[in-house]
Amino acid sequence: MKSAFRTATVAWTVVGILLCTAYSPSAQEAEQPAEQPEEALVTHEYDVRGLVQRELWRAPRTGAIGDVLAPDRLFFNDDDHADDEWSLRDSGEEARCWDNADELGDEIREFLADADYDAEVDFFSAERKISFRTTPQVHEHIKWILDALNDVANARVSMVVYRLTNDAELAAPTMGASDVAAWAKGARFVGTFRGGLGEPFVLQKTQHTSYVSDYDINVATEAAVSSPEVNDLNTGEEFVLGAVSLSDGRLWVQGWHAAMNLKEMRKFKTNAGTIELPDLTYSFAPVSAVIENGGAAVIDAGPAGRFMVQTKCDRVVKNHELKLDNGNTLHLLNCVGAMRGGGLGGFWLMNPTSSALMEDSLFPQVMLGDVIDGPYMDAAMMIDEELEHNGLDLEVLGPYLGIIEGSGEDFDEDELRALHETTARLKGTPAAPETASVRITAYSVADDSNLPAGILNGRPDAADVAEVKSIAGEALFDRVSMNLLRQQVDQFEVRLATHLRAYESYTATGITALDPQVGTLVLGEQIRWQARDAGDGRMRIEVRTGITVGGEKFERINVGTDGLEVERSRSALTQARLADELKIGERMSSLSPGVGVDGELVVIVVERLK
């Protein structure tokens, strides 16, 4: 097997990732072709402007729009994304996978050399064009490869985001193309996107606010100086969305909606001066769904709104075959279905052992920044990993193509079977990313309520849920969500309440000063879930919930003799973990204690949707 010649510096992924495999019948099956007369060399020029990125480097990247409200940006969990995940944040000009035309031309020439073509191959590159001098037969192969690459580069995706009516009842998190028009009636437009496959589309509205967040106390001999600290706060709403195409035309849509709103800017007088305490609401709802071309995925952000994202692509990234004169066949296959999706690295906020989210004031938010270009792993490489277990080696030609070289006599029986099975699987109905859909609801009821038996044993039916709803009234939390299997999902509907939590003493010769300490308390609901295939049509769904119950107001307490006050919270937190294997339409439930010895219960119901 030939070794991979694609260097790591250009190992970008792209959305229309293609795998090309070549194999031959055995020597006993294939007849030796008759010797052909030598063909004359001809020169053809190819336009590769959509595949190289050098021309983009002239444009300054500072000030590029970026996401600011994703939870790992917001809460300082800046972990790198795993190399084998398609991440919207790490996407960019997905079709532009080579630094320059010379690099692309050299890679194509190496591919032709590794394929044992006897013809002479020379190339000359310009900024956006490549000229090859070789035989007409080799030109057919070059054109076949570049046409496939440019087909992905030229593909255009359009998205329309609608805000659904508040009373819209969501039975499923996706809609077919024929259903979109009916759901769009009465809905409001939010925005539109248009771009390439896999590019991150950002729709954002932000409001900048500066506020006096704290005082820096400097204690010197017989003097204390307080300097005001001013923080910048970005509130608003953003969508970050992208789509890749499967070989049958279906689209994999991934992204999120996030919103942060300033409820109140409270003022609090301290010994150092008056500080401002922002009280904010924050919601985050991710989505990862496979839909038909022209269909829609739903983002259920609860009180922040329910949104329908209609997505269309102007072409299908199909599989292709090229018959060679020597009896071999080149299979060029779209392997997007082999990719895995990555969730954001948010951490668990509803933590009872932490007295504050951030002890020194509110988190200083990131400002608008650059979008990071270049995912690091593509579907062809993942197929390479799969084949490697069977002793096969895949050469990767750029981010789109992978080559398995050699004739049938070069493989043993197991290797040849693995090759044929992989080729057949990718040529047929593509293996789309596996998804799971759930509806998670939480209700608050009195602990002496007459609850139905299905709720008590953890497997309620629709009638049991309806009875709980009649007892509880409005739900604390009600979300419909679809995401990939094995993809951890966090959904937030929280309040970020800054408050004066304490004073810290600083002492120098002849002087003592108090430094106000500001913290941020997280109140509301955080739901984390993931699903795995359990076989026989079942999904093992695991859910963790953290919900604050009872009063959320702060109580003022006098400290010291100078009339100074701090704020104390008396909010209560209830947490629960559910796990069960569910078929479509089945539910699981859990009870967790609420406020007081004789008080409330929180009923959590998880239903698996289609």
N, C-alpha and C positions, 0 to 999 in steps of 0.2 A: 504494500500500500504506500502511496505517496504521502509525504508529511505535509501538514497544512502550511501554506506559505503566506497566509494573511497575517500581518503583524498586529500586535495588540493595540497599537495606537490608532488603528482604524477599525477596531472591532466594535463599531457602532451597531446597534440594532435599528431596524426600520420596521414599519408596520406591515408592509407587504412582503414579508420575509419568505423567500422561495428556496426550495431544496431541489437540486438537480442531481439525479442519480444516473449512472451509466453502467450497463452490464451487457454481457455477451453470452450467447449460447456456448456450450462446450465445444471443444475442438472436434469431437465426433459428430456433433449436430450441424456445425457450420462448414460450408464449403469454402476453400481458399479462393478469394477473389482473383480474377485474372489480372495480370500486371497491366496497368493503365499507362498511356503515354503521359509524359510530364506536361502539366498545365502551365500556361503562361501566367506570369505574375501581373496583377492589376492593382491599382490604388483606388481606394474609396475613402471618403471623409464621413465621419459620424459626429453628430451633435450630441454632446454629453452635458449640456449646461444644467440640467436638472439633477445631475448625479455628483457634481463637485461643488465645493463650498468656498473656493478661493475668492470668487467674486463677492461673496457676502462679507468678507473680512474688511472691506473698505468702509462699511457702515459702522458707526460707533454703537457699541452694545450698552453703554451706560444709559440708565433711565428706562430700560426695557421693562415692560409690565411683568409683574410676577405675583404669585399668590402670597397673601399676607395673613389670611385667616385660617389656614389649615392648622389642626391642633398641634402638630409637632413644630410648626413655626411659632405658634402662639405661646406654647408652654415650654419652649427651650429643649425639646427632645430632638436634637439635631442628628440622629443616627443616620448613617449612610444607608441607602437602599441596597438590598441584596442584588448581586450581579445578575441573578436569573429571574428578575422581575421586570415586567413592563410597567414603568412608572411615568405618569404624565409629567411630573416635574422634571424628569431627566430626559424629556423628549424635546425635539426642536425641528429643524429642517430635516425630516426623516429620510427623504429621498437623497439628500446630499451626503453620501456616505464616504466619499473620497476627498482628500484634501485638494487634489488638483488632477487635471486630465492626464498628466504624465504618470501619476501613481495608478490610476485606473487602467491606462493603456498597458503599463508594465504587468499588471496583474492578469489582464486578459491574455497577454502573450505568454506568461508563465503557465496559465491554464492550458493553452493550446500545446505548449511544449510538453507538459505532463501527460497530455492526452495522446502523446506519441504521433502527432501529425508530422509527416515527413516534409511538408511544404515549408519553404522559407517564410518567416513572418517578421516584418519590420514595421515599426510604427513611428509616427511623428506627432507630437502633441502641441496644441496651442492652448490658450486660456480655457476655452470651452469646447474644443473640438479635438478629435483624434483622427489621424489618417493612417490606415493600415495598407501595407503592400504585401499581398500574398495571392494565393490561387482563388478562383471563384468559389470553389467548394468550401474553403476555410472562411471566406467572406460570408457564406450562408450561416455558418455557425456563429460568427461574430455578430451578425445582424440579429440572429435569433436571440442571443443573450441580451444585447442592448435594447432590443424591442421590448423584452420582458421587463427589464429594469426601468425603462422609460415609461412603460405602461403604469407601473406603480407610482413613479415620480409625477406623472401627469394626472393621476386620479385626484378628484376633488370631492371633499365632504362638505355638506351643508347641514346645519342644525338650526332648528327653531325652538326656542324655549317659551313655553306657555305657563302662566300661573292659573291653576285650576280653581274652580269655585270652592268656597269653604265647605259646602255640603256634598262635594264629590265623594262618592263611596267607592273606594278602590278595592276591587276584587282580586286584582293581580298587579304585579309591579311592571308588567310590560303590556304593550298594545300592538295589535297587528296594523299594517298599513291601512287596511280598509276601515279600521275603527277610529283612526285619529281624527277624522273630520267631525264625527259625532262628539268626541270629547272636547274638541276645540270650540264648540259652540258655547258661548258664554264665558270662555276663558279669555284671559288678557295676555297680550304679548309682553315678554320680558326682554328678549334680545335675540339676535341671530349670530351665527358663526359661519365662516367659510374658510377652508384651508385644505391642507393635504392629509393623507392618512397618518394617523398617529400623532399629529401635531397637537400641542396643548392649546385649547381655545379658552381664553380667559375673558370673562365678562365681569366687570367690577365697578362698584360705586363706593367710594370711601369718603369719610368726613374726618378732617384732621382737627384735633383739639389739643391745646397746650394747657397745662394746669400745674399749680403748685402742689407737688406731691409730698414734700418732706423738707426738713431743714438739716443742714450739715452743721453740727455743733463743734466748734473749735475752742478747746479750753486751754488758756495760757495763764501765766502767773497773774492772779487777781483780776482776770478778765475772761468773759465767755462771749464768743461771737457766733451768731447763728446766720448761716447763708441759705437762702431758699433754693431748693432743687426743683427744676421744672421738667416734667415728663411730657412726651408726645404720645398721644393716643389716636389710633386709627380705628374708627368704627365704620360700619357699612355692611355691604353684602357682596359676595362673589360666587361665581360658578367657574369651575375648572373642568373641562370635558375634552374627551378625545375618542376616536373610533379607529379600529382596524378592521380589515375585510377578510372573511373566510372565502374559500375557493368556490362556494356555492352562492355567494352574494350576500349571505347574512353578515351582520355587523356586530362587532363586540364594542360596546360603549362603556367607558369607564370615567369616573370623575367624582365630583362632590359639589355640594352647596354648603356655604358657611355664611353666617350672619352674626354681627355683634352690634348691639344697639345700646346707646347711653340712656338709661332710665332717668338718672338723677346725678347731679354733681353736688354732693353734700359738702358743707363747710363745717370745720371743727376747729375751735380755738384751742391752741396749746400755749405753753409757756414761751415757746420760740416764735410763735406767730400763727396765723390762721392757715390751715392746710385744706386742700380740696380732696374729697374722697369719691371717685367715680363708682357708681353702682350700675353694672352692665348686665345685659342678658346675652348669652352666647349659644348658638345652635350649630350643629354640624351633622350632615347626613351624606354618607357616601353611596355610590351606586356602581355596580359592575354587572352588566346584563348583555345577553346575546339576543338580538332582535332581527326581524326581517328588514330588508332594505326598504326604507320609507316608513317603518314602524316607529315606535316610541318606547322609551324607558321612563319610569316614574321615579322622581326623587321626593320622598315624603319627609319634609322637614318639620312636621308637626305645626306648632303655632306660627312658625316662620313662613309656612305656606307649603302647598303641594304643587309640584312642577312636572310638566310633561315635556320631554326632550325628544322631538322628532328628528330622526337622522336619516340622511340619504347620501348615497355615493353614486357618482355618475358612471361607474363601471364595475365589473366583477373581475377580481384578480384570479384568473382561471389557471388551471393546470395546462401544461403544454407538453407535446412530444415532438421529437425530431428524429426521423429515421436516417441512419447513416449508411453509407455505401458498403461498409464492411459487415452489415447485418446487425450492428448494435443499435440500441435506441437510447436517446437521451430523454429522461423524464424530468421535466421542470415543474416542481410542485410547490404550491402555497402551503406553508407549514405554520401559519399563524395559530392554528388550533393547538399546537404544541407549547405555546407560550403560557407562562403563569403570570397572574396579576399580583401586584403588590399593594398592600394596605399601608396607610400612613402609620408612623411609629408613635402614636399617641400613648400616653401612659394612664394608669388608673388614677383619676383625680379624687374620687369619693373615698378618701382615706381617713378613717377615724383616728389613726395614730399620728397624724400630722396636724399641728395646731394652725398652720397657715400654708397656703400654696407658695407664696413668696413672702418672706418676712420683711424685706425692704421694699415697701410700696408695691404698686402694681408692676407687672412685667413690662419692661421697656420694649415696645413692639418693634419688629423689623419694619423698615420702610420698603417702598417698592424697589425691587432689585431685578437682577438679570434672571432669565430662565436658563437653567443649566442644560446645555446641549449634550446629547449623546448617551442613550442607554448602552449598557455594556454587554448584553448577552442577547442573542437572537434565537429564533426557533430552530434554525438549521444547526446551531451549536448544540441545542438541546437534543435534536435527533441524533447528532454525533455521539452524545453521551449515551443515548439509548442503544445505538448500534455497537458502541465500544464494548458493552457487556457481552456481545456475541462475537467478539473478535474482529469486527469490521472497523475500518478507519474512514472517516469522512473528511475530505478536503473541503475547506470553506473558501469559496470565491467571493470575497466581499461579504457584505451582510446578507445578501439575498440567496446566493447559490452555494450548494454543497455538492461535491462530486465523489462518487464511489467508483474507482477505476479498476480495471482488470477484467479478464474474461471469466467465464464460468469455471474454467479449470483452476483458477487461482483460489477459489473458495472451497471449503469443505461443505458437507451436507448441511450442517447446522447454520453456518454463515450464509449460505445461499438461501436457505429458508427464511432467515431473519431479514435478509435483503428484500426478498419477494413480498414478505408479509408487510414490511414497512412501506414499500412502494404501493402495494394494493390498498393499504389503509389510507394513505394520503391521497391516492387518486380517486377514491370513492367519496362517499359523503364525509366531509371533513369532521374530524373530532373537535367539536367546539369546546371551549372551556366549560367545565361543569359548574352549574350554578345551583343555588338553593334560595328559596323565597320563604319569608316568614312574616307573620304579623305578631307584634309583641304589644301587649296591653297590660296596664297596671291600674287597679282600682283600690280605693280606700273604703273599708267597711268597718262597722263596729265589731268588736271581738265576741259579742254575744249574738251575732246575726245567724239566722237559720240558713246555713250554706248548703248547697246541693252535694250529694255524695260524690259526684264526679270531680268536684273541686277538691274535696277532702282526700280522695285517693290519688290525685294528681293526673287523672286522665279525663277531663271534662268533654262533653259534646256541645253542640251548638246551643241546645236548650239550657244547659248548665250555665254557659257564658251569658246568655240572655237574662237568666235569673239574677246572676251577680250584678249585671248592668242595671237591672231594675232596682236593686237594693242600693247600689253605690251612686248611681247617677253618672255624672261626667267622669271620664277616665283621667287618671293622673298622667298617663303616658299611652299613646296609641300610634304606632308606626308600622308601615309596610316597608319591607326592605328586601332587596335581592343582591346577592354577592356570590363570589366564587367559592367553591369548596376549599377548605383549608386556609381561607383568607380571613384573618381576624378583623372584625368590624367593630368600631366604636361609634355610637350615636350619642350626641349630647343635646340636652336642653337644660342649660344651667344658668345660674345667676352668679356673677363674679362680684362679690361684695367687699370692697375695701373698707377698712375700719382702723381706728386707732386702738391697737391691742395692748400697748405697754409703754413705759418710759424706762430708759436705761441711764444710769448715773455715770457721769464722767467727773473725775476729781483731779484738781491740780493744786499747787500751793496756794492756800487761801481762798479757793473758789471751788464750788460744786455746781454742776449744771445737769439738767435732765434733757435727754435726747428722745423725742417722740419716735416710737416704733410703729410703722404701718404694715398691716398684713392684708391678704386677700383670702376670703373664705369662699369655697365653692358650695353652692346650694342648688338643688334641683335634681335632675335625673341623668344618669349615665348608664347606657346599656351596651354590653359587649357580647358578641356572639360569633360563633363559627360552626361550620357543618362539615361532616365527613360522610362518605358513602359507607353504608352499613350492609349493602347487599339486599337482594329481594325487594327492591323498590323502596327501601328505608334509608333515611338519613339520620345519622347521630348528630343531634343539635345540642350544643352546649351554650347556655346563656348565663351571664353574670349581671346582676342589677345592683345599682346603688341609688337610693332615693331618699331625699330628705323630707321629713314629715313634721307637722306641727308648725309653730311660729318661727318666722325667719327674721324678726326684728331684733335689733341690738339693744341691749340694756346698758344704760350708763351707770358707772360706778365711780364714786369719789376716791381719789388716791392722794395721800399726803395731806398737808394742812393748808395748801395754797389754792384750794378749790379746783384742782386739776381732776380731769375725768378720763377714764378709758372706757372702751366698749366691749361688752361680753355677749357672746351668742349663746342662745339656748335651743338651737336647732337640734333635731334628732335625725339620725341616719339609720336606715334599715337596708340591709344587704342580703342577697339571696343568690344561690347558684342552682340552676336547673340543668338536667341532662337526661335525654331519652332518645330512643330511636322512633322516628315518626314517618308514617306514610303520608302522602298528600291528603290533606283534609283532617288529619289527626292533630290533637292538641296535648300539651302538657301544662301543668299549673303548679304553683307553689304559694304557700302562705308565709308571710314574715311579720314579726311584731312591729307595731307602729309606736305611737306615743302613749306613755302611761301604763300602769299595771292593769287597769281596767280601761282600755281605750280603743285603739284602732288596730286593724290588721291591713296589710297590703297584699292584695291578691294579684299575682302575676300569671298571665296566660300567654302561651306561645303556640301559635297555629302555623303548621306548614302549608304553604300555598302552592298552587301549580307553578 
